[in-house]
């Protein structure tokens, strides 16, 4: 299986021949110039867009990736077939990639982060990368036990070809070009916009340690998937529009299906999460603290300390930092370095860049630890580069009232 832990900062691994079928699907849309656009084909295309956008949100995403509700094996298979009729690979591949995304959201290991890899690559370029041809079966061990899902993984395009044939039989060439290809391309980019635009444009209600955002316009066209910051705050929720006014028809349909027994055990976000009164996990605190520390010049701080102290004092401070380990602020307590931000300055910056959270003090304390760790041990000639939260052993942030 291809490794999921490689960085995709360099995009020379893109297998451009594999993009040819994707381009052909787009070019096939121009076939409507020859076939014409009939009312029958237009209605077919619009219907298939909404049906398959629902399948992606309810199937690929909320069921197969996050197990946000339960259903029968038969209805699970129906959803899987509808999902793969979009020609977005198998539900096993899709779920494995999406679970990996949540583990490493907007870090160097993220599959499709605009921050790390650029907008175009996060939108669709990553799909054609060699490293993403395969998937980690361990990430979807719960799904691998179903032979019908493994069969769909072996023949991922069978549902799409079958739907294309049905469109042709129902409405002729116009049904194929307009009903199938137009709706397929629209579904492609509706889905891809969540990976790209929903990490760039919108509002952040919750601190999630990544760039996820709520985008009401995307929510309209994706049947609720645009409430992406909500989703990253509590990813196993079947409901992504946490407020009554947040349009989430995928959830409404699933709720209705629960009334007739087709689905059940719908997982809802805890009230504390909805009200933003929950504490954040260590991983989110670490990532948010890294973002906060990144607003300050740790290399400049190290240079300032080197310029302030003579060689003997530097040696003594270096020894103190080595002994102090995660209590490096104690070793620096007697050193006046104007460039080193106080805890109050960190708190002010945190209030400016983050949404309201119960864990803001923990984020600030962790960011202070990161800054102190990044400037020690110190060399007069080569200050140590800043460490990231990912490279440090997780510690429980202490409420020390640092200044």
C-alpha positions as CSV (number, residue, x, y, z in Angstrom):
1,X,0.0,0.0,0.0
2,X,1.2,3.5,-0.7
3,X,2.4,5.4,2.3
4,X,0.1,8.0,3.7
5,X,2.8,9.9,5.5
6,X,4.7,11.4,2.6
7,X,4.6,15.1,2.1
8,X,3.1,16.4,-1.2
9,X,4.9,19.7,-1.3
10,X,6.5,18.7,-4.7
11,X,3.9,18.0,-7.4
12,X,6.2,16.3,-9.9
13,X,4.6,13.0,-9.0
14,X,1.4,13.8,-10.8
15,X,0.6,11.1,-13.3
16,X,-0.7,13.3,-16.1
17,X,-1.9,10.4,-18.3
18,X,-4.3,9.4,-15.5
19,X,-5.9,12.8,-15.9
20,X,-7.0,12.0,-19.4
21,X,-10.2,10.2,-18.5
22,X,-11.0,13.2,-16.2
23,X,-10.5,15.6,-19.0
24,X,-12.5,13.5,-21.4
25,X,-15.5,13.6,-19.0
26,X,-15.3,17.4,-19.2
27,X,-14.8,17.4,-23.0
28,X,-17.8,15.1,-23.4
29,X,-20.0,17.9,-22.0
30,X,-19.5,19.7,-25.4
31,X,-21.3,16.8,-27.0
32,X,-24.5,18.6,-26.2
33,X,-23.7,21.1,-29.0
34,X,-24.3,18.2,-31.4
35,X,-27.1,16.4,-29.5
36,X,-29.0,19.4,-28.3
37,X,-30.4,20.0,-24.9
38,X,-33.9,18.5,-24.4
39,X,-36.1,19.2,-21.4
40,X,-36.0,15.5,-20.6
41,X,-32.2,15.5,-20.5
42,X,-32.1,18.7,-18.5
43,X,-34.5,17.4,-15.9
44,X,-32.5,14.2,-15.8
45,X,-29.2,16.1,-15.3
46,X,-30.6,18.3,-12.5
47,X,-32.1,15.3,-10.7
48,X,-28.9,13.3,-10.9
49,X,-26.9,16.2,-9.6
50,X,-28.9,16.5,-6.4
51,X,-29.3,12.7,-6.0
52,X,-25.6,12.1,-6.2
53,X,-24.6,15.2,-4.1
54,X,-26.8,13.7,-1.5
55,X,-25.1,10.3,-1.9
56,X,-21.7,11.9,-1.5
57,X,-22.7,13.7,1.7
58,X,-24.7,10.9,3.2
59,X,-22.6,8.0,1.8
60,X,-19.0,8.7,1.1
61,X,-18.7,11.3,3.9
62,X,-21.1,10.9,6.8
63,X,-21.5,7.1,6.6
64,X,-18.4,5.5,5.2
65,X,-15.8,8.1,6.4
66,X,-17.3,9.0,9.8
67,X,-19.9,6.3,10.6
68,X,-22.2,9.1,11.8
69,X,-25.2,6.8,11.6
70,X,-26.1,3.2,11.2
71,X,-28.0,1.4,8.4
72,X,-28.7,-2.0,7.0
73,X,-26.2,-3.8,4.9
74,X,-28.5,-3.6,1.9
75,X,-29.0,0.2,2.1
76,X,-25.3,0.6,2.7
77,X,-24.7,-1.1,-0.6
78,X,-27.3,1.1,-2.4
79,X,-25.5,4.2,-1.1
80,X,-22.1,2.8,-2.1
81,X,-23.4,2.2,-5.7
82,X,-24.9,5.7,-5.8
83,X,-21.6,7.1,-4.5
84,X,-19.5,5.4,-7.1
85,X,-21.8,6.4,-9.9
86,X,-20.1,9.8,-9.5
87,X,-16.8,8.3,-10.7
88,X,-14.9,9.4,-7.6
89,X,-13.3,6.0,-7.0
90,X,-14.4,3.4,-4.5
91,X,-16.0,4.1,-1.1
92,X,-13.0,2.3,0.5
93,X,-10.5,4.7,-1.2
94,X,-12.6,7.8,-0.5
95,X,-13.1,7.0,3.2
96,X,-9.4,6.1,3.7
97,X,-8.3,9.4,2.1
98,X,-10.8,11.4,4.1
99,X,-9.9,9.8,7.4
100,X,-6.3,10.6,6.7
101,X,-7.2,14.2,5.9
102,X,-8.8,14.6,9.4
103,X,-5.8,13.1,11.1
104,X,-3.5,15.6,9.5
105,X,-5.7,18.5,8.4
106,X,-3.7,21.4,6.9
107,X,-0.4,20.0,8.0
108,X,2.4,18.8,5.7
109,X,0.9,15.3,5.8
110,X,-2.6,16.4,4.6
111,X,-3.6,15.0,1.3
112,X,-5.3,18.1,0.0
113,X,-4.5,21.3,2.0
114,X,-4.5,24.6,0.2
115,X,-2.2,26.0,2.8
116,X,0.4,23.3,2.2
117,X,0.0,22.4,-1.5
118,X,-1.7,25.3,-3.2
119,X,-5.3,25.8,-4.3
120,X,-5.3,24.0,-7.6
121,X,-3.5,20.9,-6.2
122,X,-5.9,20.7,-3.3
123,X,-8.9,21.1,-5.6
124,X,-8.1,18.3,-8.0
125,X,-4.3,17.8,-8.7
126,X,-3.8,15.4,-5.7
127,X,-6.2,12.9,-7.3
128,X,-3.7,12.3,-10.1
129,X,-0.8,11.8,-7.8
130,X,1.0,8.4,-7.8
131,X,1.0,8.3,-4.0
132,X,-2.8,8.5,-3.9
133,X,-3.5,5.6,-6.2
134,X,-3.6,3.2,-3.3
135,X,-5.0,3.6,0.2
136,X,-4.2,2.3,3.6
137,X,-6.5,-0.6,4.3
138,X,-6.0,-0.3,8.1
139,X,-7.7,3.1,8.0
140,X,-10.9,1.4,6.7
141,X,-10.7,-2.0,8.5
142,X,-14.3,-1.6,9.5
143,X,-15.3,-1.4,5.9
144,X,-13.0,-4.0,4.5
145,X,-15.0,-6.8,6.1
146,X,-17.8,-6.3,3.6
147,X,-17.1,-8.4,0.4
148,X,-19.5,-6.3,-1.6
149,X,-17.6,-3.1,-0.8
150,X,-14.3,-4.9,-1.8
151,X,-16.0,-5.9,-5.1
152,X,-16.9,-2.3,-5.8
153,X,-13.3,-1.3,-5.0
154,X,-12.1,-3.8,-7.6
155,X,-14.5,-2.5,-10.2
156,X,-14.9,1.2,-9.1
157,X,-16.4,2.5,-12.4
158,X,-19.1,-0.1,-13.0
159,X,-21.8,2.1,-11.3
160,X,-20.8,5.1,-13.3
161,X,-20.9,3.2,-16.6
162,X,-24.2,1.7,-15.7
163,X,-25.7,5.1,-14.9
164,X,-24.4,6.5,-18.2
165,X,-26.0,3.6,-20.1
166,X,-29.3,4.3,-18.3
167,X,-29.2,8.0,-19.2
168,X,-28.7,7.0,-22.9
169,X,-31.5,4.6,-22.8
170,X,-33.9,7.1,-21.2
171,X,-33.1,10.2,-23.1
172,X,-30.8,9.3,-26.0
173,X,-27.6,11.2,-26.7
174,X,-28.8,14.3,-25.0
175,X,-29.5,12.2,-21.9
176,X,-25.9,11.0,-22.0
177,X,-24.2,14.3,-22.6
178,X,-26.5,16.5,-20.5
179,X,-28.0,14.1,-18.1
180,X,-24.9,12.2,-17.2
181,X,-21.8,14.2,-18.1
182,X,-23.0,17.6,-17.2
183,X,-24.2,16.4,-13.8
184,X,-21.0,14.4,-13.2
185,X,-18.8,17.4,-13.8
186,X,-21.0,19.6,-11.6
187,X,-20.8,16.9,-8.8
188,X,-17.0,16.7,-9.3
189,X,-16.4,20.4,-8.6
190,X,-19.1,20.7,-5.9
191,X,-17.2,18.0,-4.0
192,X,-13.8,19.4,-4.7
193,X,-14.7,22.8,-3.5
194,X,-15.1,21.5,0.0
195,X,-11.4,20.4,-0.1
196,X,-10.2,23.7,-1.5
197,X,-12.6,26.7,-1.0
198,X,-13.9,25.5,2.4
199,X,-10.4,25.7,3.7
200,X,-9.9,29.2,2.3
201,X,-13.1,31.2,2.3
202,X,-15.7,31.5,5.0
203,X,-16.0,32.0,8.7
204,X,-14.5,30.1,11.6
205,X,-16.9,29.5,14.6
206,X,-14.7,27.0,16.3
207,X,-11.0,26.5,16.9
208,X,-10.1,23.3,15.1
209,X,-6.3,23.7,14.6
210,X,-6.8,23.9,10.8
211,X,-8.2,26.2,8.2
212,X,-11.7,24.7,7.9
213,X,-14.4,27.3,7.4
214,X,-18.2,27.6,7.2
215,X,-19.3,28.7,3.8
216,X,-23.1,29.2,3.4
217,X,-22.9,29.3,-0.4
218,X,-21.1,26.0,-0.6
219,X,-23.6,24.6,1.8
220,X,-26.4,25.4,-0.6
221,X,-24.8,23.6,-3.6
222,X,-23.6,20.6,-1.6
223,X,-26.7,20.0,0.6
224,X,-25.0,21.0,3.8
225,X,-21.4,20.0,3.3
226,X,-20.3,23.7,3.3
227,X,-20.5,23.9,7.1
228,X,-17.0,22.6,7.2
229,X,-15.7,24.3,10.3
230,X,-18.7,22.8,12.2
231,X,-17.8,19.5,10.8
232,X,-14.1,19.7,11.9
233,X,-15.2,20.7,15.4
234,X,-17.2,17.4,15.7
235,X,-16.6,15.2,12.7
236,X,-18.8,12.3,13.7
237,X,-22.0,14.3,13.8
238,X,-24.6,13.3,11.2
239,X,-25.7,17.0,11.3
240,X,-23.3,19.5,9.9
241,X,-25.5,22.6,10.1
242,X,-25.4,23.0,13.9
243,X,-27.8,26.0,13.9
244,X,-31.5,25.8,12.9
245,X,-30.8,28.3,10.1
246,X,-27.8,26.4,8.7
247,X,-29.1,24.7,5.5
248,X,-28.3,20.9,5.8
249,X,-30.8,19.0,3.6
250,X,-28.6,15.9,3.7
251,X,-29.3,15.7,7.5
252,X,-33.0,16.4,6.9
253,X,-33.3,13.5,4.5
254,X,-31.4,11.2,6.8
255,X,-33.7,12.2,9.7
256,X,-36.7,11.4,7.6
257,X,-35.2,8.1,6.6
258,X,-34.8,7.3,10.3
259,X,-38.5,7.7,10.8
260,X,-39.2,4.8,8.4
261,X,-36.4,2.7,9.8
262,X,-33.9,2.8,6.9
263,X,-31.2,4.5,9.1
264,X,-30.8,4.8,12.8
265,X,-28.4,5.8,15.6
266,X,-27.9,9.2,14.2
267,X,-25.0,10.8,16.1
268,X,-25.6,14.4,17.0
269,X,-23.1,17.1,18.2
270,X,-23.0,17.5,22.0
271,X,-24.7,20.7,23.2
272,X,-21.4,21.9,24.7
273,X,-19.8,21.7,21.2
274,X,-22.7,23.5,19.6
275,X,-22.5,26.3,22.2
276,X,-18.7,26.3,21.9
277,X,-18.3,25.5,25.6
278,X,-16.2,22.3,25.1
279,X,-12.5,21.9,25.9
280,X,-10.2,21.1,23.0
281,X,-8.1,18.0,22.6
282,X,-4.3,18.0,22.9
283,X,-3.8,17.6,19.2
284,X,-6.0,20.6,18.4
285,X,-4.3,22.7,21.1
286,X,-0.9,21.8,19.7
287,X,-1.8,22.7,16.1
288,X,-3.5,26.0,17.2
289,X,-0.4,26.8,19.4
290,X,1.9,26.2,16.4
291,X,-0.2,28.7,14.4
292,X,0.0,31.2,17.2
293,X,3.7,30.8,17.7
294,X,4.2,31.2,14.0
295,X,3.1,34.8,14.2
296,X,6.3,35.6,16.1
297,X,9.9,35.5,14.8
298,X,11.5,32.8,16.9
299,X,14.8,33.1,14.9
300,X,14.9,36.8,15.6
301,X,14.3,36.1,19.3
302,X,17.2,33.7,19.3
303,X,19.4,36.3,17.6
304,X,18.4,38.9,20.2
305,X,19.4,36.6,23.0
306,X,22.7,35.8,21.4
307,X,23.4,39.6,21.0
308,X,22.3,40.3,24.5
309,X,24.6,37.8,26.3
310,X,28.3,37.2,26.1
311,X,29.8,33.8,25.5
312,X,30.0,32.7,29.1
313,X,26.4,33.8,29.8
314,X,25.3,31.9,26.6
315,X,27.0,28.7,27.8
316,X,25.3,29.1,31.2
317,X,21.9,29.7,29.7
318,X,22.3,26.8,27.3
319,X,23.1,24.5,30.2
320,X,20.1,25.9,32.1
321,X,17.8,25.3,29.1
322,X,19.0,21.8,28.7
323,X,18.3,21.0,32.4
324,X,14.9,22.8,32.4
325,X,13.5,20.9,29.3
326,X,9.8,21.8,29.2
327,X,10.3,24.4,31.9
328,X,12.5,26.6,29.7
329,X,10.6,29.7,30.8
330,X,12.2,29.3,34.3
331,X,15.7,29.5,32.7
332,X,14.8,32.6,30.8
333,X,13.0,34.4,33.6
334,X,16.0,36.6,34.5
335,X,16.8,37.5,30.9
336,X,15.3,40.7,29.4
337,X,14.8,40.2,25.7
338,X,12.4,42.8,24.2
339,X,11.7,40.5,21.2
340,X,10.3,37.7,23.4
341,X,6.6,38.2,23.6
342,X,5.0,38.2,27.0
343,X,2.1,35.9,27.8
344,X,-0.2,38.9,27.6
345,X,1.0,39.7,24.1
346,X,0.4,36.1,23.1
347,X,-3.1,36.2,24.6
348,X,-3.9,39.4,22.7
349,X,-2.8,37.8,19.4
350,X,-4.8,34.6,20.2
351,X,-7.9,36.6,20.8
352,X,-7.4,38.4,17.5
353,X,-6.9,35.3,15.3
354,X,-9.0,32.5,17.0
355,X,-12.6,32.0,17.6
356,X,-13.9,31.9,21.1
357,X,-12.8,28.8,23.0
358,X,-12.7,27.5,26.5
359,X,-9.1,26.3,25.8
360,X,-7.5,29.6,24.9
361,X,-5.2,29.7,27.9
362,X,-4.0,26.2,27.1
363,X,-3.2,27.3,23.5
364,X,-1.3,30.4,24.8
365,X,0.7,28.4,27.3
366,X,1.6,25.8,24.7
367,X,2.5,28.5,22.2
368,X,4.8,30.0,24.8
369,X,6.4,26.6,25.3
370,X,7.0,26.3,21.6
371,X,8.6,29.7,21.4
372,X,10.9,29.0,24.3
373,X,11.8,25.6,22.9
374,X,12.6,27.1,19.5
375,X,15.2,29.5,20.9
376,X,17.1,27.0,23.1
377,X,19.7,25.6,23.1
378,X,21.2,28.7,21.6
379,X,24.3,29.1,19.4
380,X,25.9,32.6,19.0
381,X,26.3,31.9,15.3
382,X,23.4,29.6,14.3
383,X,20.2,30.0,16.2
384,X,18.1,26.8,16.3
385,X,15.1,26.8,13.9
386,X,11.6,26.8,15.3
387,X,10.2,23.4,16.3
388,X,6.7,22.5,15.3
389,X,4.1,21.1,17.6
390,X,4.2,17.9,15.6
391,X,7.9,17.3,16.5
392,X,7.5,17.8,20.2
393,X,6.2,15.3,22.6
394,X,2.7,16.3,23.7
395,X,2.7,17.9,27.1
396,X,-0.2,19.1,29.3
397,X,-0.1,22.9,29.2
398,X,0.4,24.3,32.6
399,X,-1.4,27.5,33.8
400,X,1.8,29.2,34.9
401,X,0.9,32.9,34.4
402,X,4.0,33.5,32.3
403,X,5.2,37.0,31.7
